[in-house]
Amino acid sequence: MGAAVRALLLLALVAAGAEALSLDVHHRYSATVRGWAGLRTGPAPGTAEYYAALAGHDDLRRRSLSLAAAVAPAPGPGGPFAFADGNDTYRLNAFGFLHYAVVALGTPNVTFLVALDTGSDLFWVPCDCLKCAPLSSPEYGNLKFDVYSPRKSSTSRKVPCSSSLCDLQTQCNSAASKSCPYSIEYLSDNTSSKGVLIEDVLYLASESGKSKITQAPITFGCGQVQTGSFLGSAAPNGLLGLGMDSKSVPSLLASQGVAANSFSMCFGEDGHGRINFGDTGSADQLETPLNIYKHNPYYNISIIGAMAGGKTFSTKFSAVVDSGTSFTALSDPMYTEITSAFDKQVKEKRNQADSSLPFEYCYTISAKGALSHPNISLTAKGGSIFPVNDPIITITDISSSPVGYCLAIMKSEGVNLIGENFMSGLKVVFDRERLVLGWKSFNCYSVDHSSKLPVSPNPSAVPPKPASGPGSSNPEAAKRPSPNITQIDVAKPSSGSSVHFHFSRTFFAAIAPLLLLAIL
């Protein structure tokens, strides 16, 4: 499909008031996952142990970024950090990812629990395995993973070596000339994924809550050989890359004319979130340019100032907007400027440093005193204010009563990361077409009807009536192939009209032990 044709198609979709396509996002340590499974293992949310576990994940991720910066060439003007060269090398935390989604592929569909990664591109799943993570394990609880097989999907086709998506054309030979190979090395514990590229259908739900499901053609990796942490619990059932390369899911959806080359993410306070492919944001959002470096697959922005309470700063730095990090991490001088100003304006008593907590500035909440703290915000290039709705974390005792709070900013030795805690309460738009990052205050459980959403579900591609999912006794489920998709009732903080793309309660009860183990 030519660029002009795709552009005209997208314009037509905008005029038609089309909708975004969404996937529910689940924090691996969320209360929702705990509730589905009825689990009480692991540190309780709000405790010092809970925040220490999340911070441990963040520390490993920052080390990966620092390692990548150390081996890459220096960037051009405007960016202090560089990353590993080439499309085939990315950073990876060997102890798991922060967010996961359940996706369905093929006809009949097969479901996968995939890790989400804004720092890599290719979407791959275990497939015709020669060396993959086990399909079942005591670490997975009751879950038995599926493996994709091109032979079992009527809509599957091989990606030829002549495809523009085939980076390894020189490795094609006469015996394998009909299949494009791929090979990705991740900068962590000799971790890699190798196989061949396949095209099949990916099932996505409309954002508006009208229960529409679209089959989107997608190219992904048939992961035949995994190594390193992919043989454990890091991403045992696949990885969905959200980076800038042409092989990432947002790029592929745009190239097919299914969605605009943009997506949004939002995170609720309970660990539930949503990613909307094709969401280009709204007219009332704030924006700043994205810094695009040749050796940097991350979403990087320039910060030109900050405010903590009544104190303003003009220190300039660049930062990676990283949904895979729980807490924001800043290097000096900005770290010291913000934390010191915050500390001087806090009325509560500051505690001595506690080795069980990863934060330097923590305070005791008095029995009678109402919690009040200075506001924090960042000023992005262009002058837009990035509000930090909740810069603190509250510490609770064994009875879940609040006893203290900490400024949830960690000190970094080089890489600046805007983590999930600074994005809470916002819809963040990664507009890859215009190369801007947008944001606005947003209820993650509602539908933003003011959004420009250039996506058009294909009515002819809507699958048959969904089955009730694994363990179903629905007699219709056994008569014909259909997506294992069902709505489950999960209590949410606010009422919303959105109908989400869910799988069975049994499925999530099974995956919950894996998500919890990944962080311990």
DOKE-198282 format. One line per field, with one value per residue (C-alpha): y, z, x negated. Coordinates in nm, 2 decimals, always signed. Each point is the difference from the previous one (the first is absolute). Layout:
<recs>
Y	(Y,...)
Z	(Z,...)
X	(X,...)
</recs>
This chain:
<recs>
Y	(+0.00,+0.33,+0.29,+0.22,-0.26,-0.06,+0.38,+0.02,-0.30,+0.15,+0.33,-0.18,-0.19,+0.33,+0.15,-0.31,+0.05,-0.33,-0.15,-0.11,-0.36,-0.10,-0.26,+0.00,+0.03,-0.17,+0.09,-0.33,+0.09,+0.16,-0.04,-0.11,-0.30,-0.09,+0.03,-0.22,-0.27,+0.05,+0.01,+0.13,-0.08,+0.25,+0.34,+0.19,+0.31,+0.31,-0.17,+0.09,-0.35,+0.06,+0.32,-0.15,-0.28,+0.24,+0.22,-0.31,-0.06,+0.37,-0.02,-0.30,+0.19,+0.31,-0.22,-0.14,+0.35,+0.11,-0.30,+0.08,+0.36,-0.11,-0.21,+0.24,+0.30,+0.35,+0.16,+0.33,+0.33,+0.01,-0.34,-0.11,-0.38,-0.25,-0.35,-0.32,+0.01,-0.18,-0.11,-0.34,+0.09,+0.12,+0.02,-0.26,-0.05,-0.36,-0.03,+0.08,+0.29,+0.24,-0.03,-0.28,-0.05,-0.30,-0.02,-0.24,-0.10,-0.21,-0.20,-0.17,+0.24,-0.09,+0.22,+0.13,+0.19,+0.24,+0.25,+0.36,+0.18,+0.36,-0.05,-0.27,-0.05,-0.36,-0.18,-0.37,-0.30,-0.36,-0.20,-0.34,+0.00,-0.15,+0.18,+0.19,+0.06,-0.30,+0.00,-0.08,+0.04,+0.02,+0.37,+0.05,-0.13,-0.18,+0.17,-0.20,+0.22,-0.03,-0.01,+0.15,-0.23,+0.14,-0.33,+0.01,+0.35,+0.04,+0.37,-0.05,+0.07,+0.02,+0.33,-0.03,+0.10,+0.27,+0.18,+0.35,-0.13,-0.26,+0.13,-0.32,-0.05,-0.10,-0.30,-0.13,-0.31,-0.22,-0.23,+0.27,+0.26,+0.01,+0.10,+0.31,-0.08,+0.24,+0.02,+0.24,+0.04,+0.16,+0.16,-0.22,-0.34,-0.12,+0.03,-0.04,-0.11,-0.16,-0.14,+0.11,+0.28,-0.09,+0.19,-0.07,+0.17,+0.17,+0.05,+0.35,+0.16,+0.34,+0.26,+0.13,-0.30,-0.12,-0.36,+0.02,-0.22,+0.07,-0.24,+0.20,-0.16,+0.01,-0.12,-0.17,-0.23,-0.37,-0.05,-0.34,+0.05,+0.21,+0.04,+0.16,+0.14,-0.08,-0.36,+0.10,+0.24,+0.33,-0.05,-0.37,+0.05,+0.28,+0.37,+0.28,+0.28,+0.36,+0.17,+0.22,-0.25,-0.11,-0.35,+0.12,-0.05,+0.37,+0.03,-0.31,+0.11,+0.33,-0.15,-0.21,+0.30,-0.15,+0.28,+0.32,-0.02,+0.09,-0.16,+0.11,-0.16,+0.07,-0.14,-0.02,+0.00,-0.37,-0.13,-0.03,+0.20,+0.01,+0.05,+0.14,-0.05,+0.28,+0.26,+0.33,+0.19,+0.30,+0.37,+0.09,-0.21,+0.14,-0.10,+0.00,-0.12,-0.35,-0.02,-0.26,-0.13,-0.25,-0.23,+0.06,-0.21,+0.16,+0.30,+0.28,+0.36,+0.32,+0.15,+0.37,+0.06,-0.12,+0.12,-0.13,+0.19,+0.37,-0.07,-0.01,-0.13,+0.06,-0.31,-0.16,-0.37,-0.28,-0.29,-0.33,-0.04,-0.35,-0.18,-0.30,+0.18,+0.04,+0.30,+0.31,+0.02,+0.32,+0.08,+0.30,+0.29,-0.03,-0.28,+0.20,+0.32,-0.15,-0.22,+0.27,+0.26,-0.26,-0.08,+0.36,+0.06,-0.32,+0.05,-0.37,-0.13,-0.16,-0.35,-0.13,-0.19,-0.36,-0.26,-0.19,+0.30,+0.11,+0.37,+0.26,+0.24,-0.17,+0.16,-0.11,+0.07,+0.13,-0.16,+0.32,+0.18,+0.00,-0.10,+0.31,+0.02,+0.24,-0.05,-0.10,+0.06,-0.01,+0.25,-0.16,+0.15,+0.24,+0.11,-0.26,-0.10,-0.37,-0.03,-0.26,-0.10,-0.21,+0.03,-0.20,-0.35,-0.07,-0.25,-0.21,-0.23,-0.35,+0.13,+0.20,+0.33,+0.27,+0.07,+0.19,+0.11,+0.04,+0.22,-0.27,+0.12,-0.21,+0.12,-0.10,-0.01,+0.10,-0.09,+0.21,-0.19,+0.13,-0.31,-0.11,+0.18,+0.34,-0.12,-0.10,+0.18,+0.10,-0.14,+0.01,+0.01,-0.12,+0.16,-0.15,+0.17,+0.36,-0.10,+0.15,-0.13,+0.12,-0.02,+0.10,-0.08,-0.30,-0.27,-0.32,-0.18,+0.23,+0.07,+0.33,+0.09,+0.32,-0.21,-0.01,-0.37,-0.11,-0.36,-0.19,-0.35,-0.21,-0.13,-0.30,-0.10,-0.02,-0.36,-0.23,+0.03,-0.02,-0.32,+0.01,-0.06,-0.28,-0.24,+0.10,-0.22,+0.20,-0.25,+0.26,+0.02,-0.36,+0.03,+0.26,+0.18,+0.34,+0.23,-0.10,+0.34,+0.08,+0.29,-0.05,+0.22,+0.19,+0.28,+0.33,+0.33,+0.18,-0.09,+0.00,-0.09,-0.18,-0.37,-0.16,-0.29,-0.26,-0.37,-0.25,+0.03,-0.34,+0.12,+0.29,-0.20,-0.22,+0.27,+0.20,-0.22,+0.06,+0.38,+0.00,-0.23,+0.22,+0.28,-0.20)
Z	(+0.00,-0.11,+0.24,-0.18,+0.01,+0.37,+0.07,-0.19,+0.19,+0.33,-0.09,-0.09,+0.33,+0.19,-0.19,+0.09,+0.37,+0.03,+0.33,+0.16,+0.05,+0.35,+0.23,+0.37,+0.19,+0.33,+0.25,+0.10,+0.37,-0.02,+0.24,-0.30,-0.07,+0.36,+0.01,-0.30,+0.15,+0.37,+0.08,+0.32,-0.05,-0.04,+0.17,+0.05,-0.21,+0.20,+0.21,+0.00,-0.14,-0.29,-0.11,+0.05,-0.24,-0.27,+0.05,-0.04,-0.35,-0.08,+0.10,-0.23,-0.29,+0.06,+0.00,-0.34,-0.13,+0.14,-0.15,-0.34,+0.03,+0.08,-0.32,-0.24,-0.18,+0.13,-0.12,-0.19,+0.16,+0.23,+0.15,+0.27,-0.04,-0.26,-0.05,-0.16,-0.38,-0.25,-0.01,+0.15,+0.34,+0.29,+0.37,+0.21,+0.37,+0.07,+0.28,-0.18,-0.14,+0.18,-0.22,-0.19,-0.24,-0.12,-0.38,-0.25,-0.33,-0.29,-0.12,+0.21,+0.25,+0.26,+0.31,+0.13,+0.31,-0.15,+0.17,-0.12,-0.08,-0.14,-0.04,-0.27,-0.32,-0.11,+0.12,+0.05,+0.16,+0.06,-0.32,-0.14,+0.29,-0.02,+0.32,+0.20,+0.35,+0.14,-0.07,+0.36,+0.32,+0.37,-0.04,-0.23,+0.25,-0.19,-0.33,-0.30,-0.28,-0.36,-0.29,-0.34,-0.30,-0.36,-0.12,+0.23,-0.10,-0.32,-0.02,+0.05,-0.28,-0.02,-0.04,-0.30,-0.01,-0.26,+0.26,+0.10,+0.36,-0.05,+0.15,-0.05,-0.37,-0.03,+0.23,-0.24,-0.19,-0.26,+0.27,+0.20,-0.27,+0.07,+0.36,+0.14,+0.31,+0.29,+0.28,+0.30,+0.26,+0.34,+0.22,+0.29,+0.10,-0.36,-0.06,-0.36,-0.22,-0.34,-0.26,-0.31,-0.07,-0.04,-0.09,+0.16,+0.16,+0.34,+0.19,+0.14,+0.17,-0.08,+0.26,+0.02,+0.18,-0.28,+0.02,-0.35,-0.06,-0.30,-0.17,-0.09,-0.23,+0.18,-0.06,+0.30,+0.09,+0.01,+0.29,-0.04,+0.21,+0.31,+0.23,+0.34,+0.21,-0.27,+0.11,+0.35,+0.12,-0.18,-0.30,-0.02,-0.23,-0.23,-0.02,-0.17,-0.11,-0.01,-0.14,-0.30,-0.25,-0.30,+0.16,+0.31,+0.04,-0.02,-0.32,-0.15,+0.08,-0.17,-0.30,-0.06,+0.03,+0.31,+0.23,+0.01,+0.09,+0.36,+0.33,+0.35,+0.34,+0.33,+0.34,+0.28,+0.37,+0.04,-0.25,-0.29,-0.32,-0.37,-0.32,-0.30,-0.34,-0.24,+0.27,-0.12,+0.31,+0.02,-0.07,+0.37,+0.08,+0.08,-0.21,-0.04,-0.29,+0.02,-0.03,-0.27,+0.01,-0.25,+0.28,+0.24,-0.03,+0.30,+0.03,+0.11,+0.08,+0.11,+0.34,+0.04,+0.36,+0.30,+0.30,+0.36,+0.20,-0.03,-0.13,-0.37,-0.18,-0.35,-0.02,-0.34,-0.07,-0.22,+0.14,-0.13,+0.05,+0.12,+0.08,+0.10,+0.31,+0.32,+0.14,-0.16,+0.02,-0.04,+0.00,+0.16,+0.00,-0.06,+0.26,+0.28,-0.11,+0.01,+0.30,+0.22,-0.09,+0.07,+0.34,+0.11,-0.06,+0.17,+0.34,+0.12,+0.18,-0.23,+0.09,+0.01,-0.31,+0.01,-0.20,-0.05,-0.21,-0.33,+0.05,+0.17,+0.12,+0.22,+0.26,+0.30,-0.03,+0.34,+0.14,-0.02,-0.29,-0.35,-0.27,-0.20,-0.22,-0.26,-0.36,-0.26,-0.37,-0.30,-0.28,-0.34,-0.31,-0.15,+0.34,+0.07,+0.37,+0.08,+0.32,+0.26,+0.15,+0.28,+0.06,+0.33,+0.12,+0.32,+0.25,+0.19,+0.31,+0.03,+0.06,-0.33,+0.19,-0.14,+0.21,-0.23,-0.35,-0.23,-0.30,-0.27,-0.20,-0.01,-0.06,-0.33,-0.09,-0.36,-0.18,+0.08,+0.00,+0.03,+0.15,+0.03,+0.33,-0.18,-0.27,+0.24,-0.07,-0.35,-0.35,-0.17,-0.38,-0.20,-0.33,-0.23,-0.31,+0.13,+0.23,+0.31,+0.35,+0.12,+0.33,+0.18,+0.33,-0.06,+0.17,-0.13,+0.03,-0.22,-0.38,-0.12,-0.26,-0.10,-0.13,-0.36,-0.05,-0.36,+0.02,-0.18,+0.11,-0.30,+0.04,-0.22,+0.23,+0.32,+0.12,+0.10,+0.34,+0.26,+0.20,+0.38,+0.02,+0.16,+0.21,-0.17,+0.00,-0.27,-0.27,-0.27,+0.08,-0.12,-0.33,-0.18,+0.04,+0.16,+0.21,+0.36,+0.11,+0.27,+0.23,+0.37,+0.27,+0.18,+0.24,-0.11,+0.19,-0.23,-0.24,-0.36,-0.33,-0.14,-0.08,+0.01,-0.17,+0.28,+0.04,+0.24,+0.38,+0.00,-0.23,+0.22,+0.31,-0.16,-0.12,+0.33,+0.17,-0.29,+0.01,+0.37,-0.01,-0.27,+0.25,+0.30)
X	(+0.00,-0.15,-0.06,+0.25,+0.27,-0.06,+0.02,+0.33,+0.13,-0.09,+0.16,+0.32,-0.01,-0.03,+0.29,+0.21,-0.06,-0.18,-0.12,-0.33,-0.08,-0.10,-0.16,+0.04,-0.33,-0.07,-0.27,-0.16,+0.05,+0.35,+0.28,+0.21,-0.22,+0.00,+0.38,+0.04,-0.21,+0.08,-0.37,-0.14,-0.36,-0.28,-0.03,+0.33,+0.05,-0.10,-0.26,-0.37,-0.06,+0.23,-0.17,-0.34,+0.09,+0.12,-0.31,-0.22,+0.16,-0.07,-0.36,-0.06,+0.16,-0.21,-0.32,+0.10,+0.05,-0.34,-0.17,+0.15,-0.11,-0.36,-0.04,+0.17,-0.15,+0.06,+0.33,+0.03,+0.08,+0.30,-0.03,-0.24,+0.07,-0.07,+0.12,-0.11,-0.04,+0.22,+0.36,-0.08,-0.13,+0.21,-0.01,+0.18,+0.04,-0.07,+0.24,+0.32,+0.20,+0.24,+0.31,+0.16,+0.30,+0.19,+0.02,+0.16,-0.16,+0.11,+0.30,+0.11,-0.16,-0.26,-0.05,-0.33,-0.11,-0.25,-0.23,+0.02,-0.32,-0.03,-0.37,+0.01,+0.19,+0.08,+0.30,-0.08,+0.16,-0.13,+0.06,-0.10,-0.25,-0.34,-0.11,+0.27,+0.11,+0.20,+0.38,+0.07,-0.20,+0.05,-0.09,+0.30,+0.26,+0.28,-0.07,-0.11,-0.13,+0.09,-0.24,+0.09,-0.02,+0.03,+0.13,+0.30,+0.12,+0.19,-0.09,-0.38,-0.25,-0.38,-0.17,-0.23,-0.36,+0.09,+0.22,-0.11,+0.03,-0.27,-0.32,-0.19,+0.04,-0.37,+0.07,+0.27,-0.11,+0.16,+0.14,+0.16,+0.06,+0.37,-0.04,-0.17,-0.21,-0.03,-0.25,+0.01,-0.27,+0.10,-0.26,+0.06,-0.14,-0.06,+0.38,+0.13,+0.28,-0.03,+0.24,+0.19,+0.24,+0.37,+0.31,+0.34,+0.29,-0.01,+0.33,+0.06,+0.30,+0.15,-0.05,+0.36,+0.14,+0.23,-0.14,-0.15,-0.30,-0.23,-0.24,-0.31,-0.27,-0.33,-0.35,-0.17,-0.28,+0.05,-0.24,-0.16,-0.31,-0.02,-0.30,-0.09,+0.28,+0.26,-0.04,+0.12,+0.27,-0.10,+0.23,+0.07,+0.30,-0.12,-0.08,+0.19,-0.24,+0.14,-0.32,-0.05,-0.12,+0.21,+0.05,+0.17,+0.37,+0.10,-0.21,+0.16,+0.35,-0.07,-0.16,+0.31,+0.23,+0.17,-0.11,-0.19,-0.37,+0.07,+0.11,+0.09,-0.05,+0.17,-0.05,+0.26,-0.09,+0.09,-0.25,+0.25,-0.07,+0.07,-0.19,+0.19,-0.15,+0.08,+0.07,-0.15,+0.13,+0.23,-0.02,-0.02,-0.30,-0.34,-0.30,-0.37,-0.23,-0.15,-0.38,-0.07,-0.36,-0.13,-0.13,+0.29,+0.32,+0.15,+0.25,-0.22,+0.10,-0.17,+0.08,-0.09,+0.11,+0.18,+0.20,+0.03,+0.25,-0.09,-0.35,-0.09,-0.30,-0.14,-0.23,+0.02,-0.02,+0.15,+0.20,+0.14,+0.37,+0.00,+0.32,-0.21,-0.14,+0.21,-0.17,-0.15,-0.38,-0.20,-0.37,-0.17,+0.04,+0.37,+0.04,-0.15,+0.18,+0.35,-0.05,-0.16,+0.27,+0.27,-0.16,-0.02,+0.37,+0.13,+0.15,-0.02,-0.30,-0.26,-0.11,-0.36,-0.10,+0.14,-0.19,+0.33,+0.13,-0.15,+0.09,-0.21,+0.28,+0.26,+0.22,+0.22,+0.37,+0.14,+0.31,+0.19,-0.16,+0.14,-0.25,-0.11,-0.31,-0.15,+0.11,-0.25,+0.00,-0.24,-0.02,-0.06,-0.16,+0.25,+0.13,+0.27,+0.03,-0.01,+0.20,-0.10,+0.33,-0.14,-0.37,+0.01,+0.06,+0.18,-0.14,+0.25,-0.03,+0.13,+0.35,-0.02,+0.00,-0.22,-0.31,-0.23,-0.07,-0.30,-0.08,-0.01,-0.30,-0.31,-0.35,-0.16,-0.36,+0.06,+0.33,+0.30,+0.33,+0.35,+0.17,+0.35,+0.06,-0.04,+0.24,+0.28,+0.32,-0.10,+0.06,-0.34,+0.00,-0.30,+0.06,-0.26,+0.14,-0.04,-0.29,+0.15,+0.09,+0.34,+0.18,+0.31,+0.18,+0.21,+0.21,-0.15,+0.34,+0.19,+0.00,-0.13,+0.26,-0.19,-0.29,-0.10,+0.00,-0.08,+0.09,+0.28,+0.09,+0.08,+0.35,-0.07,-0.29,+0.20,-0.04,+0.29,+0.16,-0.28,-0.04,+0.01,-0.37,-0.21,+0.20,+0.33,+0.30,+0.16,+0.11,-0.04,-0.37,-0.05,+0.19,-0.21,-0.33,+0.03,-0.22,-0.03,+0.12,+0.24,+0.10,-0.08,+0.13,-0.27,+0.07,-0.14,-0.04,+0.24,+0.27,-0.10,+0.17,-0.30,+0.04,-0.35,-0.16,-0.01,-0.06,+0.15,-0.02,-0.16,-0.28,-0.09,+0.02,-0.26,-0.23,+0.00,-0.26,-0.24,+0.04,-0.06,-0.30,-0.16,-0.05,-0.11)
</recs>
